[in-house]
């Protein structure tokens, strides 16, 4: 797990008093809290200098990155980035699945992430005006990787297509947070994806259904400043083929991003308003200005992909949210502020400082509170709705 030094996030005053330049007495990185799977916070590591890291020299590589970004914008739809919700079910008091579908339709929610291919849930969604992301459990990957296209076809037919039409499926999430919490399965991710992709191509579904794998934000070893974003070198041997697959197929890098966890683990160093999108411009990095931790994290992932030679892969946030109770800053008003800003930014294709105008697709976590979830008390209170189907706070999804 490494050492647990003091949190490093520091700012030095820039010539513009409203903007801080990102500096550090160390080379900072996010460290995962073992009690909070898939989330991260800033730690301190030693380095030899501090000072301005905003200097930048234009290189041929920079030009290539810029052209890739332009192509990404030109190839994207003019429609707003989609907004979905995660339908977690670690609870014993949830609405029946048909009532959940009605609740989603009544609130204009048309994109849903399912963490597995439960046939009862899929059958409830069949024919509804909802597009789905369906998860492949981590433990299924070895068989999908070793069994070739035949095993992949059998899994798809038996677990998905037997219960819901293919035209309702937007993504298949192959595993979840494997590169952080289930590293045993890392070598199986891309072989499983390639077998599934071959089946989708045979069925003429590869343009409609995209394959990817959601990652914890802690796969970044260097997330700050955003321009220094870099992946954990220990996972690159398996991550690089995944990035190659995403680039080949036009699928997004899927990441789970929770500024709430960064804040609650380090409230003295990460301002609450910076986590909630309520901050003035706070960090200046290579000429880009950041006023929130969400954008900084997304751009750190983009920088990390650029360093590996993949500048054009889009990013989709497959989990993000804010709890309503159970700990410091866990309150309905903060959840409304955070999720409301997430929705507003996606709806208006605001994008991030590195990719302005390229809206980030998001899935809010989660649909309901989950009273059987392990971990800290606030882990149980991310619900956008009460378990009776009433809004937990007045969030507009449109």
Secondary structure, DSSP 8 states (H G I E B T S, - for coil): ---------EEEE-SSTT-EEEE-SS--EEEE-TTSTT-EEEE----S--S--------HHHHHHHHHHHHHHHHS-SS---EEEEE----SS---HHHHHHHHHHTT--EEEESS--HHHHHHHTTSS-EEEEEE-GGGHHHHHHSHHHHHHHHHIIIIITTS-GGGEEEEEEEESHHHH-GGGHHHHHHHHHHHHHHHHHTT-TTTSEEEEEEEGGGEEE-SSGGG-EE-GGGHHHHHHHHHHHHHHT--EEEE--HHHHHHH-TTTS-HHHHTT---S-EEETTEEES-HHHHHHHHHHHHHHHTT-TT--EEEEEE---SSSSTT-SHHHHHHHHHHHHHHHHTT-B-STTBT---EEEEE-SB--TT--SSGGGG---SB-TTS-BSS-----
